[in-house]
Amino acid sequence: IIAYVSVRNLGGSSYYGTLQQYRLRYVLAKLTQYVELAAYGETEGTRWLQSYTSGGFEIEHIFPQKPDAKAAEEFGPIEDPLVSQRLGNLVLVEKSINSSLGNRAYSEKRPIYLQSKLLLTRARSERPQVGANTRIDRAVASIESFPTWTERDVLQRQRWLADLARSVWRIPASSAAPS
């Protein structure tokens, strides 16, 4: 898992290109579930991983695979031609929301992400703040929100997801794949 989410290894087709869609959905679902459990505790909605892997959610490319002109301009220069396929560029999102996102620029997608019921997706745009040191506040405290979206941001989020994966699968940092 850590090899998959590490920055160094996800730069080419060796992982994402050959990773079956159901495995990619599993990784994203497990990361999402972990944050939801931390925020809300065990409920009918958070208890079962199937709640996140079912047909109600789709994998969203934050920077589109086929960006329109505005999206490409906003994103800026691309060094890694497969940057749109990195895990750091992906989130789970409700089907109904994903259908409205399309190949738009991040500045247009950002307010739409706030409509997601998934904290990991919603916090991409703006970290929810419910009160002072609530369970939800603690669960999202380490999630960085991004006012813009560039290749550097994809890599930064990728590193954070690798750290999250270490927590989810209880893998010590010393045994992690280098990023």
Beta strands, then each sheet from edge to edge (+ up, - down):
strand 1: 57-61
strand 2: 90-94
sheet 1: 1+ 2-
end
